[in-house]
C-alpha cells in the first residue's frame, strides 16, 4: 500500500521537515492519555519549533497523525470569517458599523439595529437554529435567522451565536460577489501561504483528513463524509465552523497575522480589541472571532477553541511572548477515561511552559 507520506508528497503538502521539541514531546507523553489521535504545533519567535502528531488519524488503516494531517477546526473557523470581514472593510466595501440590512436587505423591526459588529461580537441577540448537517441553503438560513425571536435586544448582551457567523458568511458573499470559501481562499489563505485550508477547494491527499471518533470510540467518519452540499457544509455550519486545516497551515496563519500580508495593522487592532466581557472571573473578552485576555501572567493572549461531539482543538497566540500554540484531537472524549476539553487550559499553557 502506498504510504500516506507519499500521497502527501505527491499533493505538494510536505514542503519542510516537521520539527519535534523534546520538552514538548515529554510534556505530551505525560499529559495526553493513550487512545486519542491528534496534532500539536508550537511556534516561538516566528519559528515553528514543534509540529507532530500523536496517536492515529485513522484507526482502521492505522494511519498516524502528523503535522500535515487535516482536521475540522470547528469554531476556530470564526476567526477566518472575521478576518474576511476586515478584509472587505479594508477595501472600502463595508463597515463593521453597518446595519445588516445594508447587505442582507430588509429585516424585521426587532432586528433593524443589528450591525455587522454585533454579529462579530455575539451581541446581536440571535440564538441558533437546527443541526449542522440540516440541508439548508444560504437564503433559507438567512430567512429563518431573521424570523427567529431575539434572546436580547441588539448590543445589550453576549450570546454566543453560530448562526450570527453564518450570516456574516452570507454578507461576505453578497458584498464580494464570490462564494465564501473562494473569497477566503484568494484573499486570506493564498497570501498567507496556506495550501491545506478550506472546505472543498484544497486537493486533499488520500488519508490526509482525520477520522473522528465519539466517546465510545465509534468511528464517525471524516468531516467531508457527513451530509454536505457540493460546495461545502450547509448553512447552519458554513462560516461558523467546519473548516478543515492542518497544524502547519495554522502556523502559517499565525505568521501572516504577525505581519501585514493579510490584514493591516489597523485591521488587526480592531480584530483583537476586547469588546465585550464574557467571563468576569477569568477576565475573558470577545473581539472579532477571537477570545481576548488583555492581561494574564503570560501577557496578552488571543485564542479560540472549537469542539463538537467528537473532536476538540485550541489555537492560542501569546502576543507578548511571540508564541503560538495549536493542538487538536480527533477524539476528545472517552466515557470514564478522558475528557481533553476539560484539560484545555492545562494543555495549552503546559505547551507554552514546555518551551
C-alpha angles and dihedrals in degrees: 000000000000110000123247088238090058092050090050092048091052089052091053093243100123104069100149139017116273109241123221122207111209094214092051093045090052092049092051092049089055097042112034114071120228112267113050123088124219150129134249128200125183127179130188129187090357094305128111104236100171132022115156142128133237126206124350132323089199119019096191094058093030090235109168121228114247147167092282099043110123121226138180100260090198114194092005080082088078093075090059091051091049091048090051090054089051090049090055090048090051088054091052093244097120143356126226087232091060116116110243090240087072089067106022100041128237115358132190118276095255091057101043092102095053110116133193087254091056089056091048093051099039091244098116093100091237121139127199135278134213133319126321091243100046107126096246126154126220094256094046091050091049093048093048093045092052092046095050120098117259121245090213139353114285113274096012107093143017114248114164104235125186092184089057089064091046087056088052088054088053090051090051090054095046094048099040099038088226134102115269094247094044092052092051092045094052102035104032114016101040095049089047092052092242109156101168106048126101145063109270105340099080116082098240111206120228108279094007097113114074122238115234125225130199130228091279093051092253115152111250096179133235120310090249089058094062121089105292136157118250091264099043140290121353116258102269085068105027114104095010100058147337098083114145120219144150132237090247091054092048087055089052089051090052091051092049090053090053090061136030102262091111109013133024122240089254092051092050091049089055092045094055100038109123101240110164129026111238103170120018095193096055092032091234118166131182122234123172107318091332137089109231128207104187094187128025135142085264095050124245114355130188119188148149130197130199135201146165132179091292116020136044137188143169133205117193133174118198097204100190093047097041091233130140124195123189125171132163139172135199092215114036097167137048117176110250094355115064146352111190092184088065088053093052098113093040092052098043095047091039090057089051092050093046091067 
